[in-house]
Amino acid sequence: MNDNELITALREQRGKVPMDTPVEQIIRRGRAVRARRRLPGVAGALGAAAAAAFAVSMVLPASHSASEPGAQLAAWTVARQADGSIQVSIRELRDPAGLQRTLRADGVPASVTFTGQQNLVCQGYPGSGSQSQRRQLLGSVVTGPAGRDALVIHPSALPSGGGLQIYVSSQNRGPDGSFQVAVRLVQASPGCTGS
């Protein structure tokens, strides 16, 4: 039975049943009760939407650059993968400190510099020349967003007391325009990796 049928039935019975409350007041009250029952569902949907918006804003780095009117591309992105690895894509040499903070927040003690200026405080990690250790730590390079290569880091493969020194040069671009990224295993220290 819908509202109109209910109203009609009430009006037909109005003369037969003594009522002190007007029919319109009963109808208003019924609608108010139904509206209150819907509020938790609406609030839950709004909460979920807000949580999703917050999660997306936390994934994107603070610096963006406009590639064309109306479109915004991140200078770099850091994305944690399902297997625990971290994928880093660099499109522009901007905000190395932001990239460094993001990597550190994801559990990678790192020193990040752009334009080839290495952090001179960083000291190489003892015995860090092993190719198998490097493969475990960095994995393979994958094609990231916009067809650019992305660096894949496996934080669980970092040795105790170790960190990464990442430096990128704009002078040594690849044939596709991608940046050449140099990564070195270093000793973690407050001046180098912040830890």
C-alpha positions in Angstrom: 0.0 0.0 0.0 1.4 3.4 -0.9 0.9 6.8 0.7 -2.0 7.8 -1.5 -3.9 4.6 -0.8 -3.3 5.0 2.9 -4.6 8.5 2.9 -7.7 7.5 1.0 -8.4 4.7 3.4 -7.9 6.9 6.4 -10.2 9.6 5.0 -12.9 7.0 4.3 -12.6 5.7 7.9 -12.4 9.2 9.5 -16.1 9.5 10.1 -16.4 6.0 11.7 -13.5 6.2 14.2 -13.2 9.1 16.6 -9.7 10.8 16.2 -8.3 13.7 18.1 -5.2 13.9 15.8 -5.6 15.4 12.3 -4.8 13.0 9.4 -2.2 15.5 8.0 -0.3 15.4 11.3 -0.2 11.6 11.2 1.1 11.7 7.6 3.8 14.3 8.5 4.9 12.1 11.4 5.1 9.0 9.2 7.2 10.7 6.6 9.5 12.1 9.3 10.0 8.7 10.8 10.9 7.2 7.4 13.3 10.0 6.7 15.1 9.4 10.0 15.5 5.7 9.2 17.2 6.6 5.9 19.8 8.9 7.6 22.2 6.2 8.7 22.4 4.8 5.1 23.0 8.3 3.7 25.6 9.1 6.4 27.4 5.9 5.7 27.5 6.5 2.0 28.8 10.1 2.5 31.4 8.7 5.0 32.6 6.1 2.5 32.9 8.8 -0.2 34.9 11.1 2.1 37.2 8.2 3.0 37.8 7.4 -0.6 38.5 11.0 -1.5 41.0 11.2 1.5 42.7 8.0 0.4 43.2 9.3 -3.2 44.5 12.6 -1.9 47.1 10.8 0.2 48.3 8.7 -2.7 49.1 11.7 -4.9 52.2 13.7 -4.2 51.9 17.4 -3.3 53.5 18.7 -6.5 51.6 18.6 -9.7 52.2 20.2 -13.1 49.8 20.9 -15.8 50.5 19.1 -19.0 47.6 20.6 -20.8 44.8 22.9 -19.9 42.4 21.2 -17.5 44.6 18.2 -16.9 47.0 17.7 -14.0 49.8 15.1 -14.0 51.9 14.4 -11.0 55.6 15.1 -11.3 56.2 11.7 -9.6 54.1 8.9 -8.1 54.8 6.4 -5.4 52.4 3.4 -5.3 52.5 0.5 -2.9 51.8 -2.8 -4.7 49.9 -5.8 -3.4 53.2 -7.8 -2.9 54.6 -5.1 -0.6 56.9 -3.6 -3.3 56.8 0.1 -4.0 56.7 1.5 -7.6 58.2 4.9 -8.2 57.6 6.8 -11.5 59.3 10.1 -12.2 57.9 12.4 -14.9 59.4 15.8 -13.9 62.4 16.7 -11.8 60.4 18.6 -9.1 60.0 18.3 -5.4 62.7 15.7 -4.5 62.1 16.4 -0.8 58.4 15.4 -1.2 59.4 12.2 -2.9 61.9 11.5 -0.2 59.3 12.1 2.5 56.8 9.8 0.7 59.4 7.0 0.4 60.4 7.3 4.1 56.7 7.2 5.1 56.4 4.0 3.1 59.2 2.4 5.1 62.1 3.1 2.7 65.0 5.0 4.3 66.0 7.1 1.4 68.0 10.2 0.2 66.5 11.6 -3.0 68.2 14.3 -5.1 67.5 15.5 -8.7 69.8 16.9 -11.4 72.6 14.5 -10.4 73.7 16.3 -7.2 74.3 13.4 -4.8 74.0 13.7 -1.1 77.6 13.7 -0.1 76.8 12.6 3.5 75.7 9.2 2.3 78.2 6.4 2.7 78.1 3.2 0.7 76.8 0.1 2.5 79.5 -2.5 3.2 79.5 -5.3 0.6 76.8 -3.7 -1.4 78.2 -4.6 -4.8 76.3 -7.9 -5.2 74.1 -8.2 -8.3 71.7 -10.7 -6.6 71.3 -8.4 -3.6 70.5 -5.5 -6.0 68.0 -7.7 -7.9 66.2 -8.6 -4.7 66.1 -5.0 -3.5 65.1 -3.3 -6.8 63.3 -6.0 -8.7 62.8 -5.4 -12.4 62.0 -2.1 -14.0 58.4 -2.0 -15.2 56.6 0.2 -17.7 54.6 2.7 -15.5 52.0 5.3 -16.3 52.3 7.1 -19.7 54.6 4.4 -20.9 57.5 5.6 -18.7 59.7 3.2 -16.8 59.1 2.8 -13.1 61.6 1.8 -10.4 60.3 -1.1 -8.2 61.7 -1.2 -4.6 61.3 -4.2 -2.3 61.6 -2.7 1.2 61.7 -6.1 2.8 65.0 -6.8 1.0 66.8 -3.8 2.6 69.5 -5.1 4.9 69.5 -4.0 8.5 71.0 -0.5 8.8 70.7 0.1 5.0 68.9 2.7 2.9 68.8 3.9 -0.6 70.4 6.9 -2.3 68.4 7.8 -5.4 69.6 10.5 -7.7 68.2 11.5 -11.1 69.9 13.5 -13.8 68.2 15.5 -16.4 71.3 15.3 -18.6 71.2 11.6 -19.2 67.7 11.1 -20.6 66.8 7.8 -22.2 65.7 7.6 -25.9 62.1 7.8 -24.9 62.7 10.9 -22.8 62.6 9.1 -19.5 65.1 10.1 -16.8 68.1 8.0 -15.9 67.7 7.0 -12.2 70.8 5.9 -10.3 70.2 3.9 -7.0 72.8 3.0 -4.5 72.6 1.0 -1.3 73.9 3.2 1.5 74.3 3.1 5.3 71.2 4.6 7.0 72.1 7.7 8.9 70.3 10.9 10.0 72.2 13.0 7.5 71.6 10.6 4.6 68.4 8.7 5.0 66.9 10.4 8.0 67.2 7.4 10.2 
